[in-house]
């Protein structure tokens, strides 16, 4: 990695926000490992914790977020029982959108990485609205 380049998505040092997640028995599939859909739930839990922490998700607020893209790369199996650390970083800010990077870590091992694009909307009109200065500042702190 060159000087000044962002850390790789599989590197825990790439993430500025962290939350913990528990692997549940119900997350297993017939092969005995964590089912693919559970990975998206872990990523969702991390994203929700991040949005709450930054004030970008407040129930019934006039401004909300919608996901317009989700991409997930599976990198290793997960098994029950276990705990995960979910890391999150801001990859890009647009006019009304922002792109988040998410890493799922089993110890120091990266089990999956995800990227998701969210658009800020007016909750009543359901139309995209520009990120305001405060939202940009809160997101930029995690870039």
Secondary structure as a PSIPRED ss2 file (coil, helix, strand):
# PSIPRED VFORMAT (PSIPRED V4.0)

   1 X C   1.000  0.000  0.000
   2 X C   1.000  0.000  0.000
   3 X C   1.000  0.000  0.000
   4 X C   1.000  0.000  0.000
   5 X C   1.000  0.000  0.000
   6 X C   1.000  0.000  0.000
   7 X C   1.000  0.000  0.000
   8 X C   1.000  0.000  0.000
   9 X C   1.000  0.000  0.000
  10 X C   1.000  0.000  0.000
  11 X C   1.000  0.000  0.000
  12 X H   0.000  1.000  0.000
  13 X H   0.000  1.000  0.000
  14 X H   0.000  1.000  0.000
  15 X C   1.000  0.000  0.000
  16 X C   1.000  0.000  0.000
  17 X E   0.000  0.000  1.000
  18 X E   0.000  0.000  1.000
  19 X E   0.000  0.000  1.000
  20 X E   0.000  0.000  1.000
  21 X E   0.000  0.000  1.000
  22 X E   0.000  0.000  1.000
  23 X E   0.000  0.000  1.000
  24 X C   1.000  0.000  0.000
  25 X H   0.000  1.000  0.000
  26 X H   0.000  1.000  0.000
  27 X H   0.000  1.000  0.000
  28 X E   0.000  0.000  1.000
  29 X C   1.000  0.000  0.000
  30 X C   1.000  0.000  0.000
  31 X C   1.000  0.000  0.000
  32 X C   1.000  0.000  0.000
  33 X C   1.000  0.000  0.000
  34 X E   0.000  0.000  1.000
  35 X C   1.000  0.000  0.000
  36 X H   0.000  1.000  0.000
  37 X H   0.000  1.000  0.000
  38 X H   0.000  1.000  0.000
  39 X H   0.000  1.000  0.000
  40 X H   0.000  1.000  0.000
  41 X H   0.000  1.000  0.000
  42 X H   0.000  1.000  0.000
  43 X H   0.000  1.000  0.000
  44 X H   0.000  1.000  0.000
  45 X H   0.000  1.000  0.000
  46 X H   0.000  1.000  0.000
  47 X H   0.000  1.000  0.000
  48 X H   0.000  1.000  0.000
  49 X H   0.000  1.000  0.000
  50 X H   0.000  1.000  0.000
  51 X H   0.000  1.000  0.000
  52 X H   0.000  1.000  0.000
  53 X H   0.000  1.000  0.000
  54 X H   0.000  1.000  0.000
  55 X C   1.000  0.000  0.000
  56 X C   1.000  0.000  0.000
  57 X C   1.000  0.000  0.000
  58 X C   1.000  0.000  0.000
  59 X C   1.000  0.000  0.000
  60 X C   1.000  0.000  0.000
  61 X C   1.000  0.000  0.000
  62 X C   1.000  0.000  0.000
  63 X E   0.000  0.000  1.000
  64 X E   0.000  0.000  1.000
  65 X E   0.000  0.000  1.000
  66 X E   0.000  0.000  1.000
  67 X E   0.000  0.000  1.000
  68 X E   0.000  0.000  1.000
  69 X E   0.000  0.000  1.000
  70 X E   0.000  0.000  1.000
  71 X E   0.000  0.000  1.000
  72 X E   0.000  0.000  1.000
  73 X E   0.000  0.000  1.000
  74 X E   0.000  0.000  1.000
  75 X C   1.000  0.000  0.000
  76 X C   1.000  0.000  0.000
  77 X C   1.000  0.000  0.000
  78 X C   1.000  0.000  0.000
  79 X C   1.000  0.000  0.000
  80 X C   1.000  0.000  0.000
  81 X C   1.000  0.000  0.000
  82 X E   0.000  0.000  1.000
  83 X E   0.000  0.000  1.000
  84 X E   0.000  0.000  1.000
  85 X E   0.000  0.000  1.000
  86 X E   0.000  0.000  1.000
  87 X E   0.000  0.000  1.000
  88 X E   0.000  0.000  1.000
  89 X E   0.000  0.000  1.000
  90 X E   0.000  0.000  1.000
  91 X E   0.000  0.000  1.000
  92 X E   0.000  0.000  1.000
  93 X E   0.000  0.000  1.000
  94 X C   1.000  0.000  0.000
  95 X C   1.000  0.000  0.000
  96 X C   1.000  0.000  0.000
  97 X E   0.000  0.000  1.000
  98 X E   0.000  0.000  1.000
  99 X E   0.000  0.000  1.000
 100 X E   0.000  0.000  1.000
 101 X E   0.000  0.000  1.000
 102 X E   0.000  0.000  1.000
 103 X E   0.000  0.000  1.000
 104 X E   0.000  0.000  1.000
 105 X E   0.000  0.000  1.000
 106 X E   0.000  0.000  1.000
 107 X C   1.000  0.000  0.000
 108 X C   1.000  0.000  0.000
 109 X E   0.000  0.000  1.000
 110 X E   0.000  0.000  1.000
 111 X E   0.000  0.000  1.000
 112 X E   0.000  0.000  1.000
 113 X E   0.000  0.000  1.000
 114 X E   0.000  0.000  1.000
 115 X E   0.000  0.000  1.000
 116 X E   0.000  0.000  1.000
 117 X E   0.000  0.000  1.000
 118 X E   0.000  0.000  1.000
 119 X E   0.000  0.000  1.000
 120 X E   0.000  0.000  1.000
 121 X E   0.000  0.000  1.000
 122 X E   0.000  0.000  1.000
 123 X C   1.000  0.000  0.000
 124 X C   1.000  0.000  0.000
 125 X C   1.000  0.000  0.000
 126 X C   1.000  0.000  0.000
 127 X C   1.000  0.000  0.000
 128 X E   0.000  0.000  1.000
 129 X C   1.000  0.000  0.000
 130 X C   1.000  0.000  0.000
 131 X C   1.000  0.000  0.000
 132 X C   1.000  0.000  0.000
 133 X H   0.000  1.000  0.000
 134 X H   0.000  1.000  0.000
 135 X H   0.000  1.000  0.000
 136 X H   0.000  1.000  0.000
 137 X H   0.000  1.000  0.000
 138 X H   0.000  1.000  0.000
 139 X H   0.000  1.000  0.000
 140 X H   0.000  1.000  0.000
 141 X C   1.000  0.000  0.000
 142 X C   1.000  0.000  0.000
 143 X C   1.000  0.000  0.000
